[in-house]
């Protein structure tokens, strides 16, 4: 029987591989089933045969009329950090490979090895890595009083929220970034002109990132409209050039900081207890499904 633990995805291979069951070579461009956790493939024949050999599952026992159904206990950490960004990167790479092989049937494989993917495609891979790194930090400290939701989909849109953390002092909406350079708060105007606050990274205006987090905070706040809990937004820069002293700041209500500083905030004492934290996590998990 095939061990299908971990997410399995039917896809067209970018490189030649070998079926982990029968040892058959699967050519690049052919379809196979990829197991991400095991980093292995199965040919379609083996996968279909194994699925057909699975014993039938016994039907669940009928609920007793009138008896309340106990809810499934929630994990301290739910979702896979960076999953949707990683999927988008793989989709773009597959489309790129298909275009190159169609245009250059003989030399396509060599060209794909020589030339790297374009910057827009590479950005998805970098972003996924940042979300995975920060998500790993959250997973290590998750528990009854610090619960995490990774990679949550905003319903009716293509947008997603990187991380939502529910802890003793409230709900934190966190966007992970891997920009190089130093984040700074730039203040313009004054006297005869309105004061304008801007986020710059390495001298470039990145204020749109702040507006993106504010929109996410508004969505989470709306999902908890009848729950008296503070909701805060953060931009966490993993690879930035932070100064030795200071450096963190707030712009338009959004905190800008680095992972260690953020972790200290998440672990601070606050008024919420473990039961309230679990209830809020369940509410948000229903409002924002896994992407």
Secondary structure as the mmCIF struct_conf table of DSSP 4:
data_model
#
loop_
_struct_conf.conf_type_id
_struct_conf.id
_struct_conf.beg_label_comp_id
_struct_conf.beg_label_asym_id
_struct_conf.beg_label_seq_id
_struct_conf.end_label_comp_id
_struct_conf.end_label_asym_id
_struct_conf.end_label_seq_id
BEND BEND1 UNK A 6 UNK A 6
STRN STRN1 UNK A 8 UNK A 12
BEND BEND2 UNK A 14 UNK A 15
STRN STRN2 UNK A 17 UNK A 18
STRN STRN3 UNK A 19 UNK A 19
TURN_TY1_P TURN_TY1_P1 UNK A 20 UNK A 22
STRN STRN4 UNK A 25 UNK A 26
TURN_TY1_P TURN_TY1_P2 UNK A 28 UNK A 29
BEND BEND3 UNK A 30 UNK A 30
STRN STRN5 UNK A 31 UNK A 35
TURN_TY1_P TURN_TY1_P3 UNK A 36 UNK A 39
STRN STRN6 UNK A 40 UNK A 42
HELX_RH_AL_P HELX_RH_AL_P1 UNK A 44 UNK A 53
BEND BEND4 UNK A 54 UNK A 54
HELX_LH_PP_P HELX_LH_PP_P1 UNK A 55 UNK A 64
TURN_TY1_P TURN_TY1_P4 UNK A 65 UNK A 66
HELX_LH_PP_P HELX_LH_PP_P2 UNK A 67 UNK A 75
BEND BEND5 UNK A 76 UNK A 76
STRN STRN7 UNK A 77 UNK A 78
BEND BEND6 UNK A 79 UNK A 79
TURN_TY1_P TURN_TY1_P5 UNK A 81 UNK A 82
HELX_RH_AL_P HELX_RH_AL_P2 UNK A 83 UNK A 103
TURN_TY1_P TURN_TY1_P6 UNK A 105 UNK A 107
HELX_RH_AL_P HELX_RH_AL_P3 UNK A 108 UNK A 114
BEND BEND7 UNK A 115 UNK A 115
HELX_LH_PP_P HELX_LH_PP_P3 UNK A 116 UNK A 118
HELX_RH_AL_P HELX_RH_AL_P4 UNK A 119 UNK A 141
STRN STRN8 UNK A 143 UNK A 143
TURN_TY1_P TURN_TY1_P7 UNK A 144 UNK A 145
STRN STRN9 UNK A 146 UNK A 153
TURN_TY1_P TURN_TY1_P8 UNK A 155 UNK A 156
BEND BEND8 UNK A 157 UNK A 158
STRN STRN10 UNK A 160 UNK A 167
TURN_TY1_P TURN_TY1_P9 UNK A 168 UNK A 169
STRN STRN11 UNK A 170 UNK A 177
BEND BEND9 UNK A 181 UNK A 181
STRN STRN12 UNK A 183 UNK A 190
TURN_TY1_P TURN_TY1_P10 UNK A 191 UNK A 192
STRN STRN13 UNK A 193 UNK A 201
TURN_TY1_P TURN_TY1_P11 UNK A 202 UNK A 203
STRN STRN14 UNK A 204 UNK A 205
HELX_RH_AL_P HELX_RH_AL_P5 UNK A 207 UNK A 223
TURN_TY1_P TURN_TY1_P12 UNK A 224 UNK A 226
BEND BEND10 UNK A 227 UNK A 227
STRN STRN15 UNK A 231 UNK A 237
BEND BEND11 UNK A 238 UNK A 239
BEND BEND12 UNK A 244 UNK A 245
STRN STRN16 UNK A 249 UNK A 251
TURN_TY1_P TURN_TY1_P13 UNK A 252 UNK A 253
STRN STRN17 UNK A 254 UNK A 257
HELX_RH_AL_P HELX_RH_AL_P6 UNK A 259 UNK A 266
TURN_TY1_P TURN_TY1_P14 UNK A 267 UNK A 267
BEND BEND13 UNK A 268 UNK A 268
BEND BEND14 UNK A 271 UNK A 271
HELX_RH_AL_P HELX_RH_AL_P7 UNK A 274 UNK A 287
BEND BEND15 UNK A 288 UNK A 288
STRN STRN18 UNK A 290 UNK A 290
#
